[in-house]
Amino acid sequence: MIPCPIKLITGHDCPGCGIQRSVFSLLDIDFKNSFHFYPPLLLGIFFTVLFLILKTRFENLNYKHLIYLNLIVVFTNYFIKSLQNL
């Protein structure tokens, strides 16, 4: 696996640390480990599918809403991981 350059330089996780292992676990159809390594990946997939379903019913939904929601999930995960490492 490719090591995280931010973690190599600073010694701290970046907001995307764990996504590589999560994708590989997801490709092996191991949802539990995938969620364990990087929860925003599965949540992002869930929110994207939900958004596409709701987009057919509500025309006022914009893709910006989906991007903002996924960014909130990623940075909330990063904040929680940072608190756990204190």
N, CA, C and O atoms as CSV, one atom per row, in Angstrom:
chain,resi,resn,atom,element,x,y,z
A,1,MET,N,N,0.829,-1.181,0.000
A,1,MET,CA,C,0.000,0.000,0.000
A,1,MET,C,C,0.878,1.250,0.000
A,1,MET,O,O,2.011,1.240,0.482
A,2,ILE,N,N,0.333,2.300,-0.542
A,2,ILE,CA,C,1.046,3.578,-0.606
A,2,ILE,C,C,0.914,4.267,0.754
A,2,ILE,O,O,-0.206,4.471,1.223
A,3,PRO,N,N,2.017,4.627,1.396
A,3,PRO,CA,C,1.920,5.308,2.689
A,3,PRO,C,C,1.441,6.751,2.519
A,3,PRO,O,O,1.680,7.379,1.488
A,4,CYS,N,N,0.776,7.252,3.525
A,4,CYS,CA,C,0.263,8.624,3.511
A,4,CYS,C,C,1.429,9.602,3.675
A,4,CYS,O,O,2.135,9.541,4.682
A,5,PRO,N,N,1.647,10.505,2.710
A,5,PRO,CA,C,2.763,11.441,2.826
A,5,PRO,C,C,2.589,12.430,3.981
A,5,PRO,O,O,3.572,12.853,4.590
A,6,ILE,N,N,1.354,12.796,4.280
A,6,ILE,CA,C,1.128,13.729,5.395
A,6,ILE,C,C,1.481,13.067,6.715
A,6,ILE,O,O,2.084,13.689,7.590
A,7,LYS,N,N,1.100,11.793,6.856
A,7,LYS,CA,C,1.420,11.072,8.086
A,7,LYS,C,C,2.926,10.847,8.204
A,7,LYS,O,O,3.474,10.892,9.305
A,8,LEU,N,N,3.601,10.603,7.070
A,8,LEU,CA,C,5.059,10.423,7.105
A,8,LEU,C,C,5.765,11.705,7.547
A,8,LEU,O,O,6.742,11.653,8.295
A,9,ILE,N,N,5.274,12.847,7.087
A,9,ILE,CA,C,5.920,14.128,7.404
A,9,ILE,C,C,5.566,14.609,8.801
A,9,ILE,O,O,6.444,14.999,9.571
A,10,THR,N,N,4.267,14.582,9.131
A,10,THR,CA,C,3.825,15.174,10.400
A,10,THR,C,C,3.668,14.164,11.531
A,10,THR,O,O,3.754,14.526,12.704
A,11,GLY,N,N,3.438,12.894,11.182
A,11,GLY,CA,C,3.183,11.892,12.212
A,11,GLY,C,C,1.725,11.825,12.628
A,11,GLY,O,O,1.364,11.046,13.510
A,12,HIS,N,N,0.882,12.642,11.994
A,12,HIS,CA,C,-0.553,12.680,12.312
A,12,HIS,C,C,-1.362,12.214,11.107
A,12,HIS,O,O,-0.949,12.388,9.960
A,13,ASP,N,N,-2.525,11.618,11.389
A,13,ASP,CA,C,-3.406,11.180,10.315
A,13,ASP,C,C,-3.964,12.373,9.555
A,13,ASP,O,O,-4.176,13.443,10.125
A,14,CYS,N,N,-4.200,12.178,8.268
A,14,CYS,CA,C,-4.884,13.189,7.457
A,14,CYS,C,C,-6.367,12.804,7.390
A,14,CYS,O,O,-6.724,11.709,7.825
A,15,PRO,N,N,-7.239,13.668,6.858
A,15,PRO,CA,C,-8.659,13.308,6.773
A,15,PRO,C,C,-8.946,12.081,5.909
A,15,PRO,O,O,-10.029,11.505,6.011
A,16,GLY,N,N,-8.005,11.672,5.067
A,16,GLY,CA,C,-8.234,10.509,4.202
A,16,GLY,C,C,-7.521,9.247,4.646
A,16,GLY,O,O,-7.615,8.221,3.972
A,17,CYS,N,N,-6.811,9.296,5.759
A,17,CYS,CA,C,-6.078,8.108,6.217
A,17,CYS,C,C,-7.047,6.960,6.503
A,17,CYS,O,O,-8.022,7.115,7.239
A,18,GLY,N,N,-6.757,5.822,5.910
A,18,GLY,CA,C,-7.566,4.631,6.095
A,18,GLY,C,C,-8.433,4.305,4.894
A,18,GLY,O,O,-8.991,3.211,4.814
A,19,ILE,N,N,-8.557,5.239,3.956
A,19,ILE,CA,C,-9.455,5.004,2.823
A,19,ILE,C,C,-8.936,3.897,1.911
A,19,ILE,O,O,-9.727,3.161,1.322
A,20,GLN,N,N,-7.629,3.775,1.788
A,20,GLN,CA,C,-7.055,2.739,0.920
A,20,GLN,C,C,-7.414,1.338,1.436
A,20,GLN,O,O,-7.872,0.483,0.678
A,21,ARG,N,N,-7.200,1.128,2.724
A,21,ARG,CA,C,-7.544,-0.171,3.317
A,21,ARG,C,C,-9.043,-0.417,3.259
A,21,ARG,O,O,-9.486,-1.551,3.073
A,22,SER,N,N,-9.826,0.652,3.420
A,22,SER,CA,C,-11.271,0.527,3.373
A,22,SER,C,C,-11.754,0.120,1.987
A,22,SER,O,O,-12.646,-0.719,1.861
A,23,VAL,N,N,-11.173,0.707,0.950
A,23,VAL,CA,C,-11.552,0.345,-0.422
A,23,VAL,C,C,-11.186,-1.109,-0.704
A,23,VAL,O,O,-11.981,-1.840,-1.295
A,24,PHE,N,N,-9.994,-1.537,-0.288
A,24,PHE,CA,C,-9.594,-2.924,-0.518
A,24,PHE,C,C,-10.510,-3.889,0.231
A,24,PHE,O,O,-10.851,-4.947,-0.300
A,25,SER,N,N,-10.912,-3.545,1.445
A,25,SER,CA,C,-11.850,-4.393,2.191
A,25,SER,C,C,-13.216,-4.413,1.504
A,25,SER,O,O,-13.876,-5.450,1.450
A,26,LEU,N,N,-13.628,-3.267,0.986
A,26,LEU,CA,C,-14.908,-3.193,0.287
A,26,LEU,C,C,-14.880,-4.042,-0.982
A,26,LEU,O,O,-15.871,-4.692,-1.314
A,27,LEU,N,N,-13.757,-4.041,-1.688
A,27,LEU,CA,C,-13.629,-4.874,-2.887
A,27,LEU,C,C,-13.644,-6.359,-2.545
A,27,LEU,O,O,-14.043,-7.183,-3.367
A,28,ASP,N,N,-13.208,-6.703,-1.326
A,28,ASP,CA,C,-13.275,-8.089,-0.854
A,28,ASP,C,C,-14.632,-8.413,-0.238
A,28,ASP,O,O,-14.830,-9.503,0.299
A,29,ILE,N,N,-15.567,-7.465,-0.316
A,29,ILE,CA,C,-16.922,-7.574,0.233
A,29,ILE,C,C,-16.868,-7.846,1.742
A,29,ILE,O,O,-17.603,-8.684,2.265
A,30,ASP,N,N,-16.001,-7.134,2.409
A,30,ASP,CA,C,-15.872,-7.202,3.864
A,30,ASP,C,C,-16.303,-5.840,4.425
A,30,ASP,O,O,-15.474,-4.976,4.714
A,31,PHE,N,N,-17.621,-5.677,4.570
A,31,PHE,CA,C,-18.173,-4.383,4.959
A,31,PHE,C,C,-17.776,-3.972,6.374
A,31,PHE,O,O,-17.584,-2.787,6.646
A,32,LYS,N,N,-17.656,-4.937,7.265
A,32,LYS,CA,C,-17.312,-4.631,8.656
A,32,LYS,C,C,-15.923,-3.998,8.744
A,32,LYS,O,O,-15.760,-2.950,9.369
A,33,ASN,N,N,-14.929,-4.623,8.129
A,33,ASN,CA,C,-13.582,-4.058,8.152
A,33,ASN,C,C,-13.497,-2.760,7.357
A,33,ASN,O,O,-12.762,-1.844,7.727
A,34,SER,N,N,-14.252,-2.686,6.267
A,34,SER,CA,C,-14.267,-1.468,5.474
A,34,SER,C,C,-14.763,-0.301,6.321
A,34,SER,O,O,-14.178,0.782,6.293
A,35,PHE,N,N,-15.830,-0.516,7.068
A,35,PHE,CA,C,-16.355,0.539,7.944
A,35,PHE,C,C,-15.380,0.839,9.075
A,35,PHE,O,O,-15.240,1.990,9.489
A,36,HIS,N,N,-14.712,-0.186,9.571
A,36,HIS,CA,C,-13.747,0.002,10.659
A,36,HIS,C,C,-12.572,0.872,10.206
A,36,HIS,O,O,-12.136,1.749,10.951
A,37,PHE,N,N,-12.053,0.640,8.991
A,37,PHE,CA,C,-10.900,1.380,8.510
A,37,PHE,C,C,-11.233,2.828,8.177
A,37,PHE,O,O,-10.448,3.729,8.477
A,38,TYR,N,N,-12.410,3.065,7.549
A,38,TYR,CA,C,-12.752,4.427,7.131
A,38,TYR,C,C,-14.270,4.552,6.980
A,38,TYR,O,O,-14.798,4.332,5.890
A,39,PRO,N,N,-14.979,4.903,8.064
A,39,PRO,CA,C,-16.446,4.986,8.029
A,39,PRO,C,C,-17.022,5.919,6.963
A,39,PRO,O,O,-18.081,5.606,6.418
A,40,PRO,N,N,-16.381,7.054,6.635
A,40,PRO,CA,C,-16.995,7.934,5.636
A,40,PRO,C,C,-17.169,7.302,4.256
A,40,PRO,O,O,-18.007,7.762,3.481
A,41,LEU,N,N,-16.406,6.266,3.927
A,41,LEU,CA,C,-16.543,5.652,2.603
A,41,LEU,C,C,-17.924,5.026,2.458
A,41,LEU,O,O,-18.639,5.318,1.499
A,42,LEU,N,N,-18.302,4.177,3.391
A,42,LEU,CA,C,-19.614,3.532,3.296
A,42,LEU,C,C,-20.743,4.532,3.505
A,42,LEU,O,O,-21.784,4.440,2.853
A,43,LEU,N,N,-20.544,5.485,4.408
A,43,LEU,CA,C,-21.565,6.515,4.607
A,43,LEU,C,C,-21.712,7.374,3.357
A,43,LEU,O,O,-22.826,7.748,2.990
A,44,GLY,N,N,-20.604,7.688,2.702
A,44,GLY,CA,C,-20.658,8.466,1.471
A,44,GLY,C,C,-21.384,7.727,0.365
A,44,GLY,O,O,-22.164,8.323,-0.378
A,45,ILE,N,N,-21.132,6.427,0.252
A,45,ILE,CA,C,-21.834,5.617,-0.748
A,45,ILE,C,C,-23.329,5.582,-0.433
A,45,ILE,O,O,-24.161,5.719,-1.330
A,46,PHE,N,N,-23.661,5.400,0.841
A,46,PHE,CA,C,-25.072,5.381,1.255
A,46,PHE,C,C,-25.746,6.710,0.939
A,46,PHE,O,O,-26.835,6.730,0.365
A,47,PHE,N,N,-25.107,7.826,1.309
A,47,PHE,CA,C,-25.707,9.135,1.058
A,47,PHE,C,C,-25.816,9.431,-0.434
A,47,PHE,O,O,-26.766,10.090,-0.860
A,48,THR,N,N,-24.872,8.962,-1.230
A,48,THR,CA,C,-24.931,9.179,-2.672
A,48,THR,C,C,-26.106,8.413,-3.284
A,48,THR,O,O,-26.833,8.957,-4.116
A,49,VAL,N,N,-26.293,7.166,-2.882
A,49,VAL,CA,C,-27.425,6.378,-3.388
A,49,VAL,C,C,-28.740,7.009,-2.943
A,49,VAL,O,O,-29.674,7.133,-3.736
A,50,LEU,N,N,-28.811,7.407,-1.675
A,50,LEU,CA,C,-30.015,8.063,-1.166
A,50,LEU,C,C,-30.286,9.361,-1.919
A,50,LEU,O,O,-31.434,9.660,-2.248
A,51,PHE,N,N,-29.238,10.129,-2.191
A,51,PHE,CA,C,-29.382,11.380,-2.925
A,51,PHE,C,C,-29.920,11.131,-4.328
A,51,PHE,O,O,-30.805,11.852,-4.789
A,52,LEU,N,N,-29.395,10.118,-5.008
A,52,LEU,CA,C,-29.856,9.819,-6.366
A,52,LEU,C,C,-31.311,9.371,-6.388
A,52,LEU,O,O,-32.041,9.664,-7.335
A,53,ILE,N,N,-31.729,8.666,-5.352
A,53,ILE,CA,C,-33.129,8.257,-5.259
A,53,ILE,C,C,-34.014,9.479,-5.009
A,53,ILE,O,O,-35.054,9.637,-5.649
A,54,LEU,N,N,-33.601,10.339,-4.082
A,54,LEU,CA,C,-34.401,11.527,-3.762
A,54,LEU,C,C,-34.379,12.560,-4.878
A,54,LEU,O,O,-35.320,13.341,-5.018
A,55,LYS,N,N,-33.324,12.572,-5.667
A,55,LYS,CA,C,-33.197,13.548,-6.763
A,55,LYS,C,C,-34.321,13.372,-7.781
A,55,LYS,O,O,-34.745,14.340,-8.413
A,56,THR,N,N,-34.806,12.137,-7.942
A,56,THR,CA,C,-35.889,11.905,-8.892
A,56,THR,C,C,-37.209,12.487,-8.398
A,56,THR,O,O,-38.087,12.797,-9.203
A,57,ARG,N,N,-37.358,12.638,-7.080
A,57,ARG,CA,C,-38.607,13.157,-6.522
A,57,ARG,C,C,-38.571,14.661,-6.272
A,57,ARG,O,O,-39.587,15.341,-6.419
A,58,PHE,N,N,-37.411,15.179,-5.897
A,58,PHE,CA,C,-37.302,16.596,-5.556
A,58,PHE,C,C,-36.333,17.272,-6.509
A,58,PHE,O,O,-35.137,16.981,-6.500
A,59,GLU,N,N,-36.848,18.173,-7.330
A,59,GLU,CA,C,-35.999,18.833,-8.311
A,59,GLU,C,C,-35.086,19.883,-7.700
A,59,GLU,O,O,-34.077,20.248,-8.303
A,60,ASN,N,N,-35.423,20.375,-6.514
A,60,ASN,CA,C,-34.612,21.443,-5.925
A,60,ASN,C,C,-33.327,20.937,-5.280
A,60,ASN,O,O,-32.527,21.741,-4.800
A,61,LEU,N,N,-33.112,19.623,-5.258
A,61,LEU,CA,C,-31.859,19.084,-4.727
A,61,LEU,C,C,-30.737,19.353,-5.726
A,61,LEU,O,O,-30.879,19.127,-6.928
A,62,ASN,N,N,-29.629,19.837,-5.199
A,62,ASN,CA,C,-28.484,20.165,-6.030
A,62,ASN,C,C,-27.322,19.268,-5.612
A,62,ASN,O,O,-27.272,18.804,-4.474
A,63,TYR,N,N,-26.395,19.027,-6.526
A,63,TYR,CA,C,-25.247,18.186,-6.198
A,63,TYR,C,C,-24.356,18.821,-5.139
A,63,TYR,O,O,-23.571,18.129,-4.489
A,64,LYS,N,N,-24.474,20.134,-4.961
A,64,LYS,CA,C,-23.731,20.804,-3.884
A,64,LYS,C,C,-24.136,20.239,-2.527
A,64,LYS,O,O,-23.307,20.103,-1.628
A,65,HIS,N,N,-25.427,19.912,-2.387
A,65,HIS,CA,C,-25.897,19.335,-1.126
A,65,HIS,C,C,-25.178,18.026,-0.819
A,65,HIS,O,O,-24.789,17.777,0.322
A,66,LEU,N,N,-25.008,17.204,-1.825
A,66,LEU,CA,C,-24.321,15.921,-1.654
A,66,LEU,C,C,-22.854,16.130,-1.299
A,66,LEU,O,O,-22.323,15.445,-0.425
A,67,ILE,N,N,-22.200,17.067,-1.968
A,67,ILE,CA,C,-20.788,17.350,-1.694
A,67,ILE,C,C,-20.627,17.870,-0.270
A,67,ILE,O,O,-19.733,17.430,0.453
A,68,TYR,N,N,-21.485,18.804,0.138
A,68,TYR,CA,C,-21.394,19.343,1.503
A,68,TYR,C,C,-21.640,18.258,2.541
A,68,TYR,O,O,-20.942,18.196,3.552
A,69,LEU,N,N,-22.618,17.413,2.300
A,69,LEU,CA,C,-22.922,16.338,3.246
A,69,LEU,C,C,-21.746,15.385,3.390
A,69,LEU,O,O,-21.398,14.994,4.504
A,70,ASN,N,N,-21.130,15.008,2.274
A,70,ASN,CA,C,-19.980,14.110,2.343
A,70,ASN,C,C,-18.781,14.777,3.009
A,70,ASN,O,O,-18.046,14.120,3.747
A,71,LEU,N,N,-18.571,16.060,2.766
A,71,LEU,CA,C,-17.478,16.778,3.449
A,71,LEU,C,C,-17.711,16.848,4.954
A,71,LEU,O,O,-16.772,16.716,5.740
A,72,ILE,N,N,-18.951,17.054,5.347
A,72,ILE,CA,C,-19.274,17.071,6.781
A,72,ILE,C,C,-18.966,15.714,7.407
A,72,ILE,O,O,-18.417,15.652,8.507
A,73,VAL,N,N,-19.311,14.632,6.721
A,73,VAL,CA,C,-19.048,13.283,7.240
A,73,VAL,C,C,-17.545,13.042,7.360
A,73,VAL,O,O,-17.088,12.510,8.372
A,74,VAL,N,N,-16.772,13.425,6.346
A,74,VAL,CA,C,-15.324,13.203,6.362
A,74,VAL,C,C,-14.668,13.977,7.494
A,74,VAL,O,O,-13.862,13.416,8.237
A,75,PHE,N,N,-14.998,15.253,7.640
A,75,PHE,CA,C,-14.339,16.050,8.669
A,75,PHE,C,C,-14.855,15.734,10.076
A,75,PHE,O,O,-14.125,15.919,11.050
A,76,THR,N,N,-16.093,15.264,10.196
A,76,THR,CA,C,-16.574,14.796,11.500
A,76,THR,C,C,-15.792,13.554,11.914
A,76,THR,O,O,-15.399,13.419,13.073
A,77,ASN,N,N,-15.567,12.647,10.965
A,77,ASN,CA,C,-14.757,11.462,11.242
A,77,ASN,C,C,-13.338,11.858,11.650
A,77,ASN,O,O,-12.786,11.305,12.601
A,78,TYR,N,N,-12.756,12.806,10.936
A,78,TYR,CA,C,-11.402,13.269,11.245
A,78,TYR,C,C,-11.345,13.891,12.644
A,78,TYR,O,O,-10.393,13.661,13.389
A,79,PHE,N,N,-12.350,14.668,12.993
A,79,PHE,CA,C,-12.401,15.295,14.310
A,79,PHE,C,C,-12.510,14.251,15.411
A,79,PHE,O,O,-11.833,14.352,16.435
A,80,ILE,N,N,-13.362,13.244,15.206
A,80,ILE,CA,C,-13.520,12.182,16.205
A,80,ILE,C,C,-12.233,11.389,16.351
A,80,ILE,O,O,-11.826,11.078,17.470
A,81,LYS,N,N,-11.571,11.048,15.216
A,81,LYS,CA,C,-10.291,10.332,15.287
A,81,LYS,C,C,-9.241,11.166,16.007
A,81,LYS,O,O,-8.437,10.621,16.764
A,82,SER,N,N,-9.232,12.467,15.787
A,82,SER,CA,C,-8.260,13.339,16.451
A,82,SER,C,C,-8.488,13.373,17.945
A,82,SER,O,O,-7.530,13.395,18.717
A,83,LEU,N,N,-9.756,13.376,18.371
A,83,LEU,CA,C,-10.053,13.382,19.810
A,83,LEU,C,C,-9.621,12.071,20.459
A,83,LEU,O,O,-9.178,12.062,21.608
A,84,GLN,N,N,-9.748,10.961,19.725
A,84,GLN,CA,C,-9.378,9.670,20.283
A,84,GLN,C,C,-7.870,9.532,20.448
A,84,GLN,O,O,-7.404,8.762,21.288
A,85,ASN,N,N,-7.103,10.280,19.645
A,85,ASN,CA,C,-5.634,10.185,19.709
A,85,ASN,C,C,-5.021,11.121,20.736
A,85,ASN,O,O,-3.798,11.167,20.869
A,86,LEU,N,N,-5.841,11.866,21.466
A,86,LEU,CA,C,-5.266,12.785,22.472
A,86,LEU,C,C,-4.757,12.056,23.675
A,86,LEU,O,O,-4.248,12.681,24.605
